[in-house]
């Protein structure tokens, strides 16, 4: 059996790797460089932001992925030589208006959450936090990975395992014969396949022309990166929708905007000014750090943030693995586990109904 995966982001690459481990011949086709879109652009926090605002379907995948990440990144490092920089940085959230919801969520999902009610304790957690932050929700177990590193590691893993991929090769259409997928058409010719998985992020809906709609739209997010001193800022901080993510080498990411502007990935001076201002309000030391980079990515947005992990209802052999919104890296390992079970006809470990085409996403 040969499976073509259309899309070489973190979801497509993880899916290819797992299918290959199950003995399947796999080909990944990516319109640009592997991981060059939202997978590369994101922050890498291994938790949804404000997870109590998300459905059980999202939190279930996040909880499973959290357990899968440590062995996964170790395997990737062994295979590729790339350190994905999995760090248990912890996440400090300064928003307190949903404290009870947060506590109920933490109890339900067995996540440690501490209520901090004084600035001294806040500064023990993150010494560089602004003096005006005197309360917070502290989640010490939240991890992060460095997105470009995990893409590099996944690419190295594919090469080590002999998994084929094609970069800079847009898929122009699906090859369908009597309501069954038989391959994909690309600018470099047709690739035959027994099954096809659409994992093209924000571009997924445009590849599926059928009577049933796949509600995935691009949502732009702009981010900036400060160049700082390693170890100066230790914790991830989330405040009023803006987050700070310190990396191992001293770089600090600050993000992000939420913009519905179609497939426009341009960056704006207004967004840079806003992101810098809000970052400094959280961590004043950032004011002294130069901004090294400013970029944008297009998230594959769905209304509820619930991804499609399912067979197509009208085209036999076609599967959809997209729509993870802000949480592709967060949900990836568990999402892949379910996708592979469905594609190979195995008994799913979790109920697939919330991720089906006709479910609410």
C-alpha positions as CSV (number, residue, x, y, z in Angstrom):
1,X,0.0,0.0,0.0
2,X,1.2,3.5,-0.9
3,X,0.0,6.6,0.9
4,X,0.6,10.1,-0.3
5,X,0.5,12.8,2.4
6,X,-0.2,16.3,0.9
7,X,1.5,18.7,3.3
8,X,4.9,18.6,4.9
9,X,4.3,20.5,8.1
10,X,4.5,19.0,11.6
11,X,1.3,17.1,11.2
12,X,2.2,15.7,7.8
13,X,5.8,14.8,8.8
14,X,4.7,13.1,12.1
15,X,2.0,11.2,10.2
16,X,4.5,10.0,7.6
17,X,6.9,8.8,10.2
18,X,4.3,6.8,12.1
19,X,2.8,5.2,9.0
20,X,6.3,4.2,7.8
21,X,6.9,2.6,11.3
22,X,3.8,0.6,10.6
23,X,5.3,-0.8,7.3
24,X,3.5,1.6,4.9
25,X,5.2,3.1,1.8
26,X,4.8,6.9,2.2
27,X,5.4,9.9,0.1
28,X,5.1,13.5,1.5
29,X,4.5,16.2,-1.0
30,X,4.9,19.8,0.1
31,X,4.2,23.0,-1.8
32,X,7.2,24.8,-0.3
33,X,10.0,23.8,2.0
34,X,9.1,21.2,4.7
35,X,7.7,22.9,7.7
36,X,7.9,26.3,6.1
37,X,4.4,27.6,7.0
38,X,2.6,27.6,10.4
39,X,4.7,24.7,11.8
40,X,7.8,26.8,11.6
41,X,6.2,30.0,12.7
42,X,4.6,29.0,16.0
43,X,5.7,29.3,19.5
44,X,5.9,25.7,20.6
45,X,4.1,25.8,23.9
46,X,2.9,22.2,24.6
47,X,-0.5,23.3,25.8
48,X,-3.4,25.2,24.3
49,X,-3.4,28.8,25.5
50,X,-6.2,29.1,28.2
51,X,-7.0,25.4,27.8
52,X,-10.1,25.6,29.9
53,X,-11.7,27.6,27.0
54,X,-11.3,24.6,24.7
55,X,-13.5,21.5,24.2
56,X,-13.0,18.1,25.6
57,X,-11.9,17.0,22.1
58,X,-9.0,19.4,22.1
59,X,-7.9,18.8,25.7
60,X,-8.0,15.1,25.2
61,X,-5.5,15.2,22.4
62,X,-3.4,17.7,24.3
63,X,-3.3,15.4,27.4
64,X,-2.2,12.4,25.3
65,X,0.4,14.4,23.4
66,X,2.0,15.7,26.6
67,X,2.9,12.1,27.5
68,X,4.2,11.3,24.1
69,X,6.5,14.2,23.6
70,X,9.5,13.3,25.9
71,X,10.1,9.9,24.2
72,X,9.3,11.4,20.7
73,X,11.9,14.1,20.9
74,X,14.5,11.7,22.3
75,X,13.8,9.4,19.3
76,X,14.1,12.3,16.9
77,X,17.4,13.4,18.4
78,X,18.7,9.9,18.1
79,X,17.7,9.7,14.5
80,X,18.6,13.2,13.3
81,X,21.1,14.5,15.8
82,X,18.9,17.6,16.3
83,X,17.9,18.7,19.8
84,X,14.3,19.9,19.7
85,X,14.9,21.8,22.9
86,X,12.1,20.3,24.9
87,X,12.0,22.3,28.1
88,X,9.7,22.2,31.1
89,X,9.7,26.0,31.4
90,X,6.3,26.2,33.1
91,X,3.6,28.7,32.2
92,X,2.6,31.7,34.3
93,X,-0.8,33.2,33.4
94,X,-1.6,36.6,34.8
95,X,-5.3,36.6,33.8
96,X,-7.3,35.8,36.9
97,X,-10.9,36.4,35.7
98,X,-11.4,32.7,34.9
99,X,-9.7,31.3,38.0
100,X,-12.5,28.8,38.9
101,X,-12.7,27.5,35.3
102,X,-8.9,27.1,35.4
103,X,-9.0,25.2,38.6
104,X,-11.8,22.9,37.5
105,X,-9.9,22.2,34.2
106,X,-6.7,21.4,36.1
107,X,-8.5,19.0,38.4
108,X,-10.3,17.3,35.5
109,X,-7.0,16.8,33.5
110,X,-4.7,16.1,36.5
111,X,-2.6,19.2,35.8
112,X,-0.8,21.0,38.6
113,X,-2.0,24.6,38.9
114,X,-1.0,26.9,41.8
115,X,-2.8,30.2,42.6
116,X,-0.2,32.9,43.3
117,X,-1.5,35.9,45.2
118,X,1.6,38.0,45.9
119,X,4.3,39.7,43.8
120,X,7.2,38.2,45.9
121,X,6.1,34.7,44.9
122,X,5.6,35.8,41.3
123,X,9.2,37.1,41.2
124,X,10.5,33.8,42.7
125,X,8.9,32.1,39.6
126,X,10.1,34.7,37.1
127,X,12.4,37.4,38.5
128,X,12.0,39.5,35.3
129,X,8.2,39.8,35.5
130,X,6.8,43.3,35.7
131,X,6.3,44.7,39.2
132,X,2.7,45.3,38.5
133,X,2.1,41.5,38.2
134,X,1.1,40.5,41.7
135,X,-1.2,37.5,41.0
136,X,-1.2,34.6,38.6
137,X,-2.0,31.0,37.7
138,X,1.2,29.0,37.8
139,X,1.4,25.8,35.7
140,X,4.9,24.4,36.4
141,X,4.6,21.3,34.3
142,X,3.9,23.0,30.9
143,X,6.6,22.2,28.3
144,X,7.8,23.9,25.1
145,X,9.7,22.8,22.0
146,X,11.5,25.0,19.5
147,X,9.4,24.8,16.3
148,X,12.2,25.2,13.7
149,X,14.2,22.5,15.5
150,X,11.4,20.0,15.6
151,X,10.9,20.5,11.8
152,X,14.6,20.0,11.2
153,X,14.6,16.9,13.4
154,X,11.5,15.4,11.7
155,X,13.1,16.0,8.3
156,X,16.3,14.3,9.5
157,X,14.2,11.4,10.8
158,X,12.5,10.9,7.5
159,X,15.9,10.9,5.7
160,X,17.3,8.4,8.3
161,X,14.3,6.1,7.8
162,X,14.3,6.4,4.0
163,X,10.9,8.1,3.8
164,X,10.4,9.9,0.5
165,X,9.4,13.6,0.3
166,X,9.1,16.2,-2.4
167,X,9.5,19.9,-1.6
168,X,8.5,22.9,-3.7
169,X,5.9,20.7,-5.5
170,X,2.3,22.1,-5.3
171,X,-0.5,19.6,-5.7
172,X,-2.8,21.0,-8.3
173,X,-5.7,18.5,-7.9
174,X,-6.7,15.1,-6.7
175,X,-7.0,12.2,-9.0
176,X,-10.4,10.5,-8.4
177,X,-11.9,7.6,-10.2
178,X,-15.5,6.6,-9.5
179,X,-15.5,8.3,-6.1
180,X,-12.2,6.7,-5.1
181,X,-8.9,8.5,-4.7
182,X,-6.2,7.0,-7.0
183,X,-3.5,9.7,-6.7
184,X,-2.7,13.4,-6.8
185,X,-1.7,15.7,-9.7
186,X,1.3,18.0,-9.2
187,X,3.2,20.4,-11.3
188,X,5.8,17.7,-11.7
189,X,3.3,15.0,-12.8
190,X,0.9,12.5,-11.3
191,X,1.7,10.5,-8.2
192,X,-0.4,7.3,-7.8
193,X,-1.6,6.3,-4.4
194,X,-3.9,3.8,-2.7
195,X,-4.8,6.4,-0.1
196,X,-4.2,10.2,0.3
197,X,-4.1,12.2,3.5
198,X,-4.6,16.0,3.2
199,X,-2.5,17.6,5.8
200,X,-2.0,21.0,4.2
201,X,-2.9,23.2,7.1
202,X,-4.6,26.5,6.0
203,X,-4.5,25.3,2.4
204,X,-6.4,22.0,3.0
205,X,-9.9,23.2,2.2
206,X,-8.8,24.4,-1.2
207,X,-7.6,20.9,-2.2
208,X,-10.9,19.3,-1.5
209,X,-13.6,20.0,-4.0
210,X,-16.7,18.0,-3.0
211,X,-20.3,18.6,-1.8
212,X,-19.3,18.6,1.8
213,X,-17.5,21.6,3.1
214,X,-14.3,21.5,5.1
215,X,-14.3,24.7,7.2
216,X,-10.7,25.6,7.5
217,X,-9.5,29.2,7.0
218,X,-6.2,31.0,7.3
219,X,-5.7,33.0,10.5
220,X,-2.5,35.1,10.4
221,X,-0.3,35.4,13.5
222,X,2.6,37.9,13.6
223,X,5.4,37.3,16.1
224,X,8.7,39.0,17.0
225,X,11.9,37.6,18.4
226,X,14.2,39.4,20.8
227,X,17.9,38.6,21.2
228,X,18.7,38.3,24.9
229,X,21.0,36.6,27.3
230,X,20.6,32.9,28.0
231,X,19.0,32.3,31.3
232,X,17.9,35.8,32.0
233,X,14.2,35.0,31.4
234,X,13.2,31.5,32.6
235,X,9.5,31.1,32.4
236,X,6.8,31.3,29.7
237,X,4.3,34.1,30.6
238,X,0.8,34.6,29.2
239,X,-1.0,37.9,29.8
240,X,-4.1,39.2,28.1
241,X,-3.6,37.0,25.1
242,X,0.1,37.8,24.6
243,X,2.8,35.4,25.4
244,X,6.5,35.4,26.1
245,X,8.6,32.3,25.4
246,X,12.3,32.2,26.4
247,X,14.5,29.9,24.4
248,X,17.5,28.0,25.6
249,X,20.0,30.3,23.9
250,X,18.5,33.6,25.2
251,X,16.2,34.3,22.3
252,X,12.7,35.4,23.4
253,X,9.6,35.0,21.3
254,X,6.7,37.4,21.8
255,X,3.3,36.9,20.1
256,X,0.9,36.9,18.6
257,X,-1.7,38.6,16.6
258,X,-5.0,37.0,15.3
259,X,-5.8,38.4,11.9
260,X,-8.3,37.1,9.3
261,X,-6.8,38.5,6.2
262,X,-6.9,35.5,3.9
263,X,-3.6,34.2,2.6
264,X,-1.8,37.4,3.2
265,X,1.4,36.7,5.2
266,X,2.8,40.3,5.2
267,X,4.0,41.8,8.4
268,X,3.1,45.3,9.6
269,X,4.8,48.0,11.6
270,X,1.7,48.4,13.7
271,X,1.8,44.8,14.8
272,X,5.5,45.0,15.6
273,X,4.9,48.1,17.7
274,X,2.0,46.4,19.5
275,X,3.8,43.1,20.2
276,X,6.9,44.9,21.5
277,X,4.9,47.2,23.7
278,X,2.9,44.4,25.2
279,X,6.0,42.2,25.7
280,X,7.8,44.9,27.6
281,X,4.7,45.4,29.8
282,X,5.0,41.8,30.8
283,X,8.9,41.6,31.0
284,X,10.4,45.1,31.2
285,X,13.9,43.8,30.6
286,X,12.9,43.2,27.0
287,X,13.1,47.0,26.4
288,X,16.9,46.7,26.3
289,X,16.9,43.8,23.9
290,X,17.1,44.2,20.1
291,X,14.4,42.7,17.9
292,X,16.1,40.2,15.7
293,X,13.2,39.0,13.6
294,X,9.5,39.7,12.8
295,X,7.4,37.2,10.9
296,X,3.9,35.9,10.2
297,X,2.4,32.5,9.8
298,X,-1.1,31.3,8.7
299,X,-2.8,29.0,11.2
300,X,-5.4,26.5,9.9
301,X,-8.4,28.0,11.7
302,X,-11.6,26.2,12.6
303,X,-14.4,27.8,14.6
304,X,-13.9,25.7,17.8
305,X,-10.3,24.8,17.2
306,X,-11.1,21.1,16.8
307,X,-9.1,19.5,13.9
308,X,-10.4,17.2,11.2
309,X,-8.9,13.7,11.8
310,X,-11.1,11.6,9.6
311,X,-11.9,9.8,6.3
312,X,-13.7,11.8,3.7
313,X,-17.4,11.0,3.6
314,X,-17.7,10.9,-0.2
315,X,-14.3,9.9,-1.6
316,X,-13.1,6.5,-0.6
317,X,-9.4,6.4,0.4
318,X,-9.2,10.2,1.0
319,X,-8.5,11.4,4.6
320,X,-8.3,14.8,6.2
321,X,-5.8,15.7,8.9
322,X,-5.9,19.4,9.3
323,X,-7.5,22.3,11.1
324,X,-5.5,22.3,14.3
325,X,-5.6,26.1,14.5
326,X,-3.1,27.3,17.0
327,X,-2.3,23.8,18.3
328,X,-0.7,21.8,15.6
329,X,2.5,21.2,17.6
330,X,0.5,20.8,20.8
331,X,-1.9,18.1,19.5
332,X,0.4,16.6,16.9
333,X,1.5,13.2,18.4
334,X,-2.0,12.2,19.6
335,X,-3.6,13.5,16.4
336,X,-1.2,11.4,14.4
337,X,-1.9,8.3,16.6
338,X,-5.7,8.6,15.8
339,X,-5.1,9.3,12.1
340,X,-2.9,6.3,11.6
341,X,-5.4,4.0,13.5
342,X,-8.2,5.2,11.1
343,X,-6.1,4.9,7.9
344,X,-5.0,1.4,8.8
345,X,-8.3,0.2,10.0
346,X,-7.2,-0.3,13.6
347,X,-9.5,0.1,16.6
348,X,-9.2,3.8,17.6
349,X,-7.8,4.5,21.1
350,X,-10.2,7.4,21.5
351,X,-13.6,8.2,20.1
352,X,-13.1,9.6,16.6
353,X,-16.6,11.2,16.3
354,X,-15.6,14.8,17.4
355,X,-13.0,15.0,14.6
356,X,-15.3,13.6,11.8
357,X,-16.2,15.7,8.7
358,X,-19.8,16.2,9.9
359,X,-18.9,17.1,13.5
360,X,-18.7,20.7,14.9
361,X,-15.2,22.0,14.4
